[in-house]
């Protein structure tokens, strides 16, 4: 995860869904995002006490999908607000589908 927009999306998701979100730690990631030396692995994100601490399996699957979809939207030239609207709509659809999925229930 390198792009600033991906990091901003993760931050917004955390603010909305994680009551234990650490905004000060996030600001450091956000300020470094987009530079040539910056790489934020999913493991590093989890280790910093954010999403991995409180997320369900369904949320982790959707977040992973959102990162890929966000990258495609960036390539298509969508603005941040357009991307956010579409990503939110897709995330809601995916969450509903995963929560109702019998296969996901078996994984638990």
C-alpha positions as CSV (number, residue, x, y, z in Angstrom):
1,X,0.0,0.0,0.0
2,X,1.8,3.0,-1.3
3,X,-0.5,5.6,-2.6
4,X,-1.7,8.5,-0.6
5,X,-5.3,8.0,-1.7
6,X,-5.3,4.4,-0.5
7,X,-4.0,5.5,2.9
8,X,-6.6,8.3,3.1
9,X,-9.3,5.7,2.3
10,X,-8.0,3.4,5.0
11,X,-8.0,6.3,7.5
12,X,-11.6,7.3,6.6
13,X,-12.7,3.7,7.0
14,X,-11.0,3.4,10.4
15,X,-12.6,6.7,11.6
16,X,-16.0,5.5,10.6
17,X,-15.7,1.9,11.8
18,X,-13.1,1.6,14.6
19,X,-13.7,3.3,17.9
20,X,-10.1,2.5,18.9
21,X,-8.6,4.2,15.8
22,X,-5.4,6.1,16.5
23,X,-5.5,9.3,14.5
24,X,-2.1,10.6,15.6
25,X,-0.4,7.4,14.4
26,X,-2.4,7.6,11.2
27,X,-1.2,11.2,10.5
28,X,2.4,9.9,10.3
29,X,1.4,7.3,7.7
30,X,-0.6,9.9,5.8
31,X,2.3,12.4,5.7
32,X,4.7,9.8,4.4
33,X,2.3,8.3,1.8
34,X,3.1,8.8,-1.8
35,X,6.9,9.3,-1.3
36,X,9.3,6.9,-3.0
37,X,10.4,5.3,0.2
38,X,7.0,4.7,1.8
39,X,5.5,1.3,1.8
40,X,2.8,0.3,4.3
41,X,2.2,-3.5,4.4
42,X,-1.1,-4.8,5.6
43,X,0.9,-6.5,8.5
44,X,2.4,-3.1,9.5
45,X,-1.1,-1.6,9.4
46,X,-2.5,-4.4,11.6
47,X,0.6,-4.2,14.0
48,X,-0.1,-0.6,14.7
49,X,-3.3,-1.5,16.4
50,X,-5.8,-0.4,13.8
51,X,-8.1,-2.6,11.7
52,X,-6.8,-6.0,12.6
53,X,-7.7,-5.6,16.3
54,X,-11.4,-5.1,15.8
55,X,-12.3,-6.1,12.3
56,X,-14.4,-9.2,11.5
57,X,-13.3,-11.6,8.7
58,X,-15.9,-10.0,6.5
59,X,-14.6,-6.5,7.1
60,X,-11.0,-7.6,6.3
61,X,-12.2,-9.2,3.0
62,X,-14.1,-6.1,2.0
63,X,-11.2,-3.8,2.9
64,X,-8.8,-5.9,0.8
65,X,-11.2,-5.6,-2.1
66,X,-11.7,-1.9,-1.6
67,X,-7.9,-1.3,-1.9
68,X,-7.9,-3.0,-5.3
69,X,-11.0,-1.2,-6.5
70,X,-9.7,2.1,-5.3
71,X,-6.5,1.6,-7.4
72,X,-8.6,0.9,-10.5
73,X,-10.7,4.0,-9.9
74,X,-7.6,6.1,-9.5
75,X,-6.4,4.8,-12.9
76,X,-9.7,5.7,-14.4
77,X,-9.3,9.3,-13.2
78,X,-12.2,9.4,-10.7
79,X,-12.0,12.1,-8.1
80,X,-11.7,11.3,-4.5
81,X,-15.3,12.1,-3.8
82,X,-16.5,10.0,-6.7
83,X,-14.3,7.1,-5.6
84,X,-15.6,7.3,-2.0
85,X,-19.2,7.2,-3.1
86,X,-18.6,4.2,-5.3
87,X,-16.4,2.4,-2.8
88,X,-19.0,2.9,-0.1
89,X,-21.8,1.5,-2.3
90,X,-19.6,-1.5,-3.2
91,X,-18.5,-2.1,0.4
92,X,-22.1,-2.2,1.6
93,X,-23.1,-4.7,-1.1
94,X,-20.1,-6.9,-0.4
95,X,-20.7,-6.8,3.4
96,X,-24.3,-7.8,3.0
97,X,-23.3,-10.6,0.6
98,X,-20.5,-11.9,2.9
99,X,-22.6,-11.7,6.1
100,X,-25.4,-13.8,4.4
101,X,-22.9,-16.3,2.9
102,X,-23.0,-19.8,4.1
103,X,-19.4,-20.4,3.0
104,X,-18.2,-17.5,5.2
105,X,-20.0,-19.0,8.2
106,X,-18.2,-22.3,7.6
107,X,-14.8,-20.4,7.7
108,X,-15.6,-19.1,11.2
